[in-house]
Amino acid sequence: MVGTANNGRLRLAFSLVNGSQDLDLSSAPASNAGSECGGIEFTREDVEALVNEKMKYKNKFNYKERCENMMEYIKRLRLCIKWFQELEGEYAFEQEKLRNALELTERRCSEMEVALNNKEEELNLIILELRKSLASLQDKLAKEESEKKAAVDSLTKEKEARTSIERSQASLSEELEKVQGELDGANQRIASINDMYKLLQEYNSSLQLYNSKLQTDLDTAHETIKRGEKERSAIVENLHTLRGQHKSLQDQLMSSIASQDEVMKQKDALLNEVACLRMELHQTREDREHYQQQVQSLAAEVSKYKELATNSSELEEKCLSQGNQIQILHDQLAVAERKLQMSDMSIFETRNEFEGQKKLIEELQNHLEDAEFKLIEGEKLRKKLHNTILELKGNIRVFCRVRPQLPDDSSSNQAKVFSYPTSMEYLGRGIDMTQNAQKHSFTFDKVFMPDASQEEVFVEISQLVQSALDGYKVCIFAYGQTGSGKTYTMMGKPGQPDEKGLIPRSLEQIFQTKQALQPQGWRYEMQVSMLEIYNETIRDLLSTNKDASRIENGVSGKQYTIKHDANGNTQVSDLTIVDVQSSREVKYLLDRAAHSRSVGKTQMNEQSSRSHFVFTMRITGVNEAPYSSFNHVPTLHQSTEQQVQGVLNLIDLAGSERLSKSGSTGDRLKETQAINKSLSSLADVIFALAKKEDHVPFRNSKLTYLLQPCLGGDSKTLMFVNISPEPSSAGESLCSLRFAARVNACEIGTPRRQLNMRTSESRLSYG
């Protein structure tokens, strides 16, 4: 919603359009030279002068001159709008080209990313295989190296053992040579001993022979002695003669005995020497056997060492072959590393190319964002000019909102009833409805598709709510059949902050703006009232008197009257008016009113509103500072004690319904008849306003009489037409859309601000 040129906030919005945002009005393409604008271009100063232009009249009672000036002004505004539409078309074409280029680049980039991903996956697989083979080769290499190390250790040990064995073998050989020499000496000694033994045996035999000879000699000597004894007796006689002979014989015998003793001694010595030689021979034999055993063990060790030498040569050959295999594995590893480096280089090049494409996409996206920003700013300016024309014409603005499909809807499998044009002219403003194979097209100020959120809806009306703080009368009401989402649009879902309706969000914005304007000298007072029109009877929803709000037999316990004064303000007698300071207080009052409101169950809606709900907030603002503005720009509020009076009316109408579908009986039947009668009266008023008839039947119902300043005065009025997407409700939806189109064509007068001096007593009005 865009207000007059005196509104500082709106000047800020326009300055955003014409400021340093790369949107120069004089820099439009020269392609509109052959358009309807005839090559005319508008600069920012032209647009500001055109928007802020005030009508000058020589005679303010000359309506013909005023009408001609107004028509000329409207023609210029339309010419400006057409120029902006052409400029918007150029921007849209450029945006489409950029979007196509971006899509092409994104497709190329996606293809490149896919190829890069595939190549990267292949390289990752190759790298994984190489790493696996490298790991296996490293394991194998480590194993081979460990085996080689063990073999080398064993080889060194064997070499050391071999050297030690060779040393021991050499020493043993030396010892063996020594032993062999000793053995040879021993053999020689044995041979000499044998020879000596033989000599001794011969000597012994000679001694035996000598002994036997001596024995024989002894025997002969004994015989001789015997013969001598025999002769002794014979010779005794010749004793003296024989004594000499006897002594010589005795001497000879003694010498023979002494020689025999010497021979015996020599014999014993020889026997002892033979025994010693035998013992030496036995010891020499034993030593020979021991040396032979040592020689045999040394020969076995030598053969063992020869086997170890052959094994060590085999191990050396095996180590040599393993070294060759390790060298081959090293070569393979070097080749794999070179391949890995090549793949890394290709990946690096691909990444560089990808980064370049990414930068190009970012540049295109920035260009596209600039184009979209220019398009959005152009759309804002178009909306502002469009709203300016509507305000000058005094049209009622109409927003259309289509409810999304609900789980309980029985027509989810049927064909869609509504479609939405995608052309630039009707994007977000057009809606097409198909019924009985016939297409009906409608255009409104804004169309919300089923996926639109509460936040998106509120953004579109936030400037209209802001106008209430600027001193305008604002009226927003929701119209549509029962179950089309009117109460959800206005109130939202309780307990879910993301789905708050327009009424809670409007109140939050008003109180936030109130807090923001306090440092600039603005002080606001807020008054709230809530009522419902039930069966053509007004009920005060904030009344603490239960008897006053009780309804018996369709008649309220207390009667309320509606009065309009000469200034277009509306008053309801004895209505409860509450001063509020925060949105929390208003929320409490809304919850209280919601519990008091009349609802009922029908076949079309589980929680159907059976009355028209009217929320009214009167806003009185006083500027206590010498200057006050939005965004520090001087405005009309430049003198102290000057006050603005704004009124915000938010209305949730009861839903129209057909008795054949709702199945209402008893009290529900009376409620349905009263609702349909009041809505029919509203349609009569709209048709009379559209035809510009002299008499407009505002008094035909309490609803139309209460809304008279909003429909026929100087108020900013917006109607939400809520539509159900069910094919079974196509008839009612078509009627609602046609009625909304009639409402959008109505001219109710130019809105004006209420600037008054502060009064001691102020009442709440509905105008």
FENLIN-V79915 format. One line per field, one symbol per residue. ss: DSSP state (A for helix, B for strand, O for the rest). phi: phi as a letter, one per 40 degrees, with the letter a starting at -180 (. if undefined). psi: psi as a letter, one per 30 degrees, with the letter a starting at -180 (. if undefined). A space follows every 10 residues. Layout:
# FENLIN-V79915
ss: ???
phi: ???
psi: ???
This chain:
# FENLIN-V79915
ss: OOOOOOOAAA AAAAAAAAOO OOOOAAAOOA AAAAOOOOOO OOOAAAAAAA AOOOOOOOOO OOAAAAAAAA AAAAAAAAAA AAAAAAAAAA AAAAAAAAAA AAAAAAAAAA AAAAAAAAAA AAAAAAAAAA AAAAAAAAAA AAAAAAAAAA AAAAAAAAAA AAAAAAAAAA AAAAAAAAAA AAAAAAAAAA AAAAAAAAAA AAAAAAAAAA AAAAAAAAAA AAAAAAAAAA AAAAAAAAAA AAAAAAAAAA AAAAAAAAAA AAAAAAAAAA AAAAAAAAAA AAAAAAAAAA AAAAAAAAAA AAAAAAAAAA AAAAAAAAAA AAAAAAAAAA AAAAAAAAAA AAAAAAAAAA AAAAAAAAAA AAAAAAAAAA AAAAAAAAAA AAAAAAAAAA AAAOBOBBBB BBOOOOOOOO OOOOOOOBBO OOOOOOOOOB BBBBBOOBBB BBBOOBBBOO OOOAAAAAAA AAAAAAAAAO OOBBBBBBBB BOOOOAAAAA ABOOOOAAAB OAAAAAAAAA AAAAAAAAAA OBBBBBBBBB BBBBOOBBBB OOOOOAAAAO BBOOBBOOOO OBBBOOOOOB BBOOOOOBBB OOAAAAAAAA AAAAAAOOBB OOOOOOOBBO OBBBBBBBBB BBBOOOOOOA AAOOOOOOOO OBBBBBBBBB BBOOOBOOAA AAOOOOAAAA AAAAAAAAAA AAAAAAAAAA OOOOOOOAAA OAAAAAOAAA AAOOOBBBBB BBBOOOAAAA AAAAAAAAAA AAAAOOBOOO OOOOBBBOOO OOOOOOO
phi: .bcccccccc cccccccbcc bgbcccbccc cccccccggc bbcccccccc cccbcbbcbc cccccccccc cccccccccc cccccccccc cccccccccc cccccccdcc cccccccccc cdcccccccc cccccccccc cccccccccc cccccccccc cccccccccc cccccccdcc cccccccccc cccccccccc cccccccccc cccccccccc cccccccccc cdcccdcccc ccdccccccc cccccccccc cccccccccc cccccccccc cccccccccc cccccccccc cccccccccc cccccccccc cccccccccc cccccccccc cccccccccc cccccccccc cccccccccc cccccccccc cccccccccc cccgcccbbb bccccbdccc bccccccbbb cbcccbcgbb abbbbfgbcb bbbbcabbcd ccccccccdc bccccccccc hbcbbbbbbi ccgchccccc bgbcgbccbc cccccccccc cccccccccc gcbbbbbbaa abbbfgbcbc cbcccccccc bbfgbccbcb bbbbcccgcb bbcfccbbcb bacccccccc ccccccccba bbccacbccb accbbbbbbb bbccbcbaac ggbdbccbbc gcbbbbbbbb bbccccaccc ccgcagcccc cccccccccc cccccccccc cfccbbcccc accccccdcc cbbbbcbbbc bcbcccccbc cccccccccc ccccccbbhc cbcbbbccbc bbbcbbc
psi: kkalffkeee eeeefeegbh ggijffgllg fgegaffhgk kkleeeeeee egkkkkkejf fifeeeeeee eeeeeeeeee eeeeeeeeee eeeeeeeeee eeeeeeeeee eeeeeeeeee eeeeeeeeee eeeeeeeeee eeeeeeeeee eeeeeeeeee eeeeeeeeee eeeeeeeeee eeeeeeeeee eeeeeeeeee eeeeeeeeee eeeeeeeeee eeeeeeeeee fefffeehef ffeeeeeeee eeeeeeeeee eeeeeeeeee eeeeeeeeee eeeeeeeeee eeeeeeeeee eeeeeeeeee eeeeeeeeee eeeeeeeeee eeeeeeeeee eeeeeeeeee eeeeeeeeee eeeeeeeeee eeeeeeeeee eeeeeeeeee eefglkkkkk kkklklffkf gffllkeklk kgleegkgfl kkkkkhgkkk kkkafkkklf gkleeeeeef geeeeefeff glkkkkkkkl lkgfgeeeee eakkgjefhk aeeeeeeeee eeeeeffefg gkkkkkkklk lkjjhgkkkj fgkfjeeefk kkhgklfkkk kkkkafggkk kkkgkkkkkl flfeeeeeee eeeeffljll klffkeikkg lkkjkkkkkj kkjflfkklk ghkkafifkl gklkjlkjkj kjllkklkef efhklbeeee eeeeeeeeee eeeeeeeeee fhlekkifgf leeeeegefe fgbhljkkkk jkkkfkffge eeeeeeeeee eeeffkjflk klljjllklf kklklg.
